[in-house]
């Protein structure tokens, strides 16, 4: 578990290492990080499930290194491992493909996959000290991919500095340039956070979207006040003037809207994260499509967390109740959690994603792209709750 002063994993640069079994992925990660992260063995298939390691790597900053199973794994278990590798690929901001053997067709297939996803990709040979006729191998690889691979020896650390420099050059220009609150507030503005501490709130701490939003507001030098829903009237009365912005938990959207000062803008943590992690305009379009649904429609609610369902859970209890009240009790609602997101969405009329604070933007956008390609509408908890309460056109984002 991350400590309180660490950058959340979802906000870190995800660097994924991909290749055939025994191509040297784990050895390269260990050499790059200069510490033992992954188990290294000459036995093919040593790495089974993806290994995620959060660390600070200067000058890249906060990173997650992802060691994956070989994409040439075989057998029933091998197929499962390859599926896990594909899920890791969806989370990858920069892909490192390790080349091995004379047949590079599998590596080329994955190179084209990342190219299609616009994921910056670096080609490497991590066992250059064992490579016979290196110049000829590089020439052949360049013929296949159009670019030459970087030669590295994980054993002698030759080429590690060049590897790090190559990763820096591949860093997306817009990486980590987003803002949670955007232009809704600026230095000196008063912002009120409404955060109900009910059964869903972890004891003794705040949930991640609240923590990240609060930190950004402090960095912006805003004046921040917080309260629970039942103390909202007292909090407003304690302020010398109405707050510039009120950010609330989505489940009490309607209550806060009815009590907020007319001049105060209103949004929710989930709505803010819809723009920070996903495609807000598509989410809004998806929420508006609810008016076209009927009791024969089918909805998928996708949670990122894998917590056990709680009483009055927003995703499994409150949101379905609002949907059935709006559409009818006969509507079919399915649930998935964590990374258990179906490849085929065509059986659904709408997918509703949570705030996705536990996932990085790359992975959330892969879900959105999948929905768009299959012409399935998609939205987010906060946006949908605002729509179901009739205030979607009255909130700010």
Secondary structure, 3 states (H helix, E strand, C coil): CCCCCCCCHHHCEEEEEEECCCCCHHHHHHHHHCCCCCCCCCCCCCCCCCEEEEEEECCCEEEEEEECCCCCCCHHHHHHHHHHHHHHHHCCCEEEEECCCCCCHHHHHHHHHHHHCCCEEEEEECEHHHCCCHHHHHHHHHHHHCCCCEECECCCCECHHHHHHHHHHHCCCCCCCCCCCCCCCCCCCEEEEECCCCCCCCCCCCCHHHHHHHHHHHHCCCEEEEECHHHHHHHHHHCCCCCCEEEECHHHHHHHHHHCCCCCEEEEHHHHHHHHHCCHHHHHHHHHHHHHCCCCCEEEEECCCCCCCCCCCHHHHHHHHHHHHHHCCCCEEEEECCCCCCCCCCCCCEEEECCCCCCCHHHHHHHHHHHHHCCCEEEEHHHHHHHHCCCHHHCCC
